[in-house]
Amino acid sequence: MAGHSKWANIKHKKAATDAKRSKIWARLIKEITVAARMGGSDPDTNPRLRLAIDKAGDANMPKDNVVRATQRGAGELDGINYEEVRYEGYGINGAAVIVECMTDNKIRTVAEVRHAFSKHGGNMGAEGSVAFMFKQCGQLLFAPGTNENALIVAALE
């Protein structure tokens, strides 16, 4: 019974925090690996890698994990190869949508993205079908549950 044993309660709380931490670390490791593959393993010359390493430091990720992910991305170690892919399509009422993903399996990812489009009333387009409508100006990252008004204000700025 979890309610009567101090150590059982600690075990349950620790398991929950460890699960959250591992999810965050896995995402950061993927980002570090892709950044190292695309721009080299030197953070001084690769701003994307430098940003990913800074985020890993903020998440209290051990330095050896960061070094291993950087080496894997640079091709010095064997491991899962993550790559970035971009899918384009049309959403509800013909709204143009670009989906950028990081994956280790393109076939599985394209199936999942296609399913998401069809489930919500959209369809996937060919490469370049909607990209000409967009100009990449930056990236907006928000925590889940952020107020909609805050999203709109930040996007307009």
C-alpha positions, 0 to 999 in steps of 0.5 A: 500500500502506497499510503502507509510506507514512507519509502514506497511513497518516495519510490512512486514520486521518484519514478514519476520525476525520473519518467519526466526527466528521461522524456526531456533528455531523450528529446534533447539528445535527438536535437544534439545528435541532429545538430552535430550531424548537420553543422559539425561537432564544434559548438563554437562554430555550430550555433544550433548545437550550442543552443541544444547543449545550453538547453541540456545544461538547463535540464541538468543533463550529465555532460557525458550524455551530451558528449556521447550525443555529439559524437554520435551525431558527428559519426564517431559513435554508432547508434540510432540515426535521427534525421529531420524531415518536412511534410507539407499538406492542406488542413481544414478549409484548405489551410496550408500546413508544414510539419517538421519532424525529427525521426529515426524511421521515415516510413513510420513517420510519414504514415503517422503524419498522413493519418493525422492529416486524414483524421482531421480533414486534411490531406498531404501534398507533394514536396513544395506544394505549400512551401512557397507560401511560407517564409521562415522568420523564426521559431516559437516554442511554448509550454503546454497549456500556454494562454492563447492570447499570449501565443497570438501576441508573441507570434505577432511580435 
